[in-house]
Amino acid sequence: MYNFKSFLTDKLFSIIVQTLGLIFILIFVFSTTNNTDIILTIALIYISVMLISICHEYKTKINYFKTTIDILDKLDKKYLLSEVLENNKSNEHDLFHYILRNCNKSMIEHINIINNDRLDYKDYVEAWVHEIKTPISSIKLIHENNKTHISRSILEEVEKIDQLIDQTLFYARSEYVQKDYLIREIYLNELVDKTIINNKRMFILNNIELDIGNLEYEVFTDNKWISFIISQILINAVKYSKKGNGYIKIYTIEINNNLNLVIEDRGIGIDNSHINRVFEKGFTGNSGRKYNHSTGMGLYICKKLCNKLNIDISIESSINEYTKVSLIFPKGSFYKK
């Protein structure tokens, strides 16, 4: 932090110059008169004026910096500092404000360019996703009309492509959740049933047994985003299920005034050394590398969307036994029976 020592360090050259000036003046006075009292008086006046000037300048600067820092700490958007700084009628500070405002203006213009580029890319991704959905739907329809062992294998791969495309779409939209969601009352049992129906082919193709517990609650959230989050958790549960013995249980429990929607599978589990990293972007761990070449994006996107929706997500697991993913709705304004 800026203190008196820092101030003196900055003023060192000026102090040296003024001290040399005093020495030259005293030498000159001494050469013209031998009156010691006059020399001491001049020296005392000069030093006093210099000290008063230094102290006044330090006090002015430290008050200005303190006021500026206090204003900065109270600002949510720090880049608006130049707009709210008080004018202390100093030309030096006016110049500083001018430079700061122009830097901020340039930064904001640059950010606007980047945001516009990102919006263009997001729009392109959304348009591409909607276009690619058409041939995927056609492939699924062809399978329904021409079911064979080969077409079943093709459909399984197409389902994976469809899931990855949905993941791409929601990831592209995740930066702008606030502009694309509607909080309303949703029946949890209906939400889960609809999500299961949308993913029914995945459960059938992988011979997954579903066990649906008590879901008689109403939650307040966005239907589209929460449905995607549940789908991603179910996709992971299916992906890492034990082959030929897949089992997924969905139920709710109330803990510490929160409603937990739990999705539990009896799959391969997650190693304890990796459990704290599963929500990191791109993290796959040993299971992700061993099974289906996971992208490590599913749970990362879920965590990101949960943060936007003000709900929490947690995970617990035991290797080769189970994995439980919980969506936590705070009691009160987020759910009711």
Beta strands, then each sheet from edge to edge (+ up, - down):
strand 1: 184-187
strand 2: 208-212
strand 3: 218-221
strand 4: 246-255
strand 5: 258-265
strand 6: 312-318
strand 7: 322-330
strand 8: 335-336
sheet 1: 1+ 3- 8+
sheet 2: 2+ 4+ 5- 7+ 6-
end
